[in-house]
Amino acid sequence: MKRLVLLFLMAVTLAACAASTTQAVNLTARDIKYDETTLEVTAGQPVKLIFNNVGTLEHDFSIMDIPVESASESSKPVGHDMGTMTDAPALHTSAPVGASSTLEFTPTKPGVYEFFCSVSGHKDAGMVGTLMVK
């Protein structure tokens, strides 16, 4: 009986640790493309997106509509060009040439969400991808 209780407590502890583990995701922008077009994360677990810009143009990462518990960006460059967007994205981070930024968020609902670069003309040129929340 004691072994059953001990196994149960260990399972609960492991599940609690797994639920609070931050998922690190790296995404690199080059000129008019991302290095990954599909990113996968788990709903209910915090995500730390490290966004690197190794291109010769400014780039960003935007998702218009995604349910999140919280979101915070490490930096917000002054004068960032978001094209003709009139609505603010639910998730956004940008990085000037040769720089990086960090976006932390916790997705709350499984689904498939489009991410894209909002700099004028970049999305139309194919700078898009999919965030799969499982």
C-alpha positions as semicolon CSV with decimal commas, in nm:
position;residue;x (nm);y (nm);z (nm)
1;M;0,000;0,000;0,000
2;K;0,283;0,238;0,088
3;R;0,441;0,170;-0,250
4;L;0,116;0,260;-0,428
5;V;0,091;0,587;-0,238
6;L;0,457;0,663;-0,312
7;L;0,411;0,588;-0,685
8;F;0,100;0,806;-0,694
9;L;0,281;1,097;-0,528
10;M;0,575;1,062;-0,769
11;A;0,340;1,064;-1,069
12;V;0,160;1,376;-0,943
13;T;0,493;1,551;-0,880
14;L;0,624;1,465;-1,227
15;A;0,302;1,583;-1,389
16;A;0,319;1,914;-1,200
17;C;0,680;1,965;-1,306
18;A;0,599;1,889;-1,670
19;A;0,304;2,130;-1,668
20;S;0,517;2,421;-1,552
21;T;0,817;2,358;-1,779
22;T;0,885;2,643;-2,018
23;Q;0,903;2,537;-2,380
24;A;1,196;2,704;-2,558
25;V;1,140;2,768;-2,928
26;N;1,398;2,924;-3,160
27;L;1,295;3,094;-3,484
28;T;1,540;3,260;-3,721
29;A;1,439;3,513;-3,987
30;R;1,639;3,551;-4,304
31;D;1,546;3,767;-4,594
32;I;1,186;3,690;-4,679
33;K;1,176;3,352;-4,502
34;Y;1,181;3,187;-4,162
35;D;1,410;2,890;-4,098
36;E;1,107;2,692;-3,972
37;T;0,757;2,700;-4,117
38;T;0,602;2,482;-3,847
39;L;0,645;2,526;-3,472
40;E;0,485;2,295;-3,212
41;V;0,402;2,377;-2,851
42;T;0,169;2,245;-2,581
43;A;-0,137;2,431;-2,453
44;G;-0,117;2,540;-2,091
45;Q;0,264;2,542;-2,082
46;P;0,467;2,864;-2,098
47;V;0,656;2,926;-2,423
48;K;0,974;3,128;-2,463
49;L;1,019;3,219;-2,830
50;I;1,369;3,340;-2,914
51;F;1,346;3,534;-3,240
52;N;1,673;3,591;-3,427
53;N;1,708;3,816;-3,732
54;V;2,012;3,721;-3,940
55;G;1,882;3,888;-4,255
56;T;1,956;4,226;-4,407
57;L;1,602;4,357;-4,346
58;E;1,394;4,412;-4,032
59;H;1,160;4,119;-3,955
60;D;0,899;4,023;-3,700
61;F;0,684;3,738;-3,573
62;S;0,310;3,806;-3,549
63;I;-0,001;3,600;-3,477
64;M;-0,328;3,789;-3,513
65;D;-0,561;3,570;-3,309
66;I;-0,458;3,313;-3,049
67;P;-0,592;3,261;-2,698
68;V;-0,310;3,321;-2,449
69;E;-0,293;3,352;-2,072
70;S;-0,016;3,611;-2,079
71;A;0,234;3,756;-2,324
72;S;0,542;3,973;-2,283
73;E;0,806;4,089;-2,528
74;S;1,167;4,154;-2,432
75;S;1,202;4,468;-2,643
76;K;1,007;4,694;-2,874
77;P;1,219;4,869;-3,136
78;V;1,119;5,226;-3,212
79;G;0,972;5,286;-3,557
80;H;0,895;4,923;-3,637
81;D;0,720;4,898;-3,978
82;M;0,409;4,680;-3,950
83;G;0,288;4,752;-4,301
84;T;-0,076;4,842;-4,340
85;M;-0,199;4,653;-4,032
86;T;-0,479;4,832;-3,851
87;D;-0,536;4,574;-3,574
88;A;-0,269;4,480;-3,323
89;P;-0,167;4,113;-3,327
90;A;-0,230;3,900;-3,018
91;L;0,138;3,798;-3,026
92;H;0,420;4,007;-3,169
93;T;0,794;4,049;-3,144
94;S;1,039;4,210;-3,383
95;A;1,412;4,230;-3,429
96;P;1,618;4,474;-3,630
97;V;1,899;4,346;-3,853
98;G;2,148;4,133;-3,661
99;A;1,948;4,137;-3,337
100;S;1,726;3,905;-3,134
101;S;1,417;3,942;-2,920
102;T;1,223;3,718;-2,685
103;L;0,848;3,666;-2,662
104;E;0,702;3,476;-2,368
105;F;0,343;3,353;-2,371
106;T;0,119;3,069;-2,256
107;P;-0,123;2,937;-2,519
108;T;-0,450;2,825;-2,365
109;K;-0,629;2,644;-2,649
110;P;-0,508;2,374;-2,889
111;G;-0,529;2,469;-3,255
112;V;-0,341;2,576;-3,564
113;Y;-0,239;2,942;-3,582
114;E;-0,072;3,129;-3,868
115;F;0,238;3,333;-3,790
116;F;0,383;3,583;-4,034
117;C;0,613;3,880;-4,081
118;S;0,407;4,200;-4,084
119;V;0,676;4,417;-4,248
120;S;0,529;4,552;-4,575
121;G;0,533;4,289;-4,850
122;H;0,699;4,012;-4,646
123;K;0,384;3,804;-4,581
124;D;0,281;3,837;-4,946
125;A;0,630;3,715;-5,045
126;G;0,576;3,398;-4,841
127;M;0,715;3,483;-4,497
128;V;0,454;3,275;-4,313
129;G;0,435;2,965;-4,096
130;T;0,214;2,763;-3,864
131;L;0,216;2,740;-3,485
132;M;0,057;2,411;-3,382
133;V;-0,069;2,413;-3,024
134;K;-0,136;2,060;-2,902
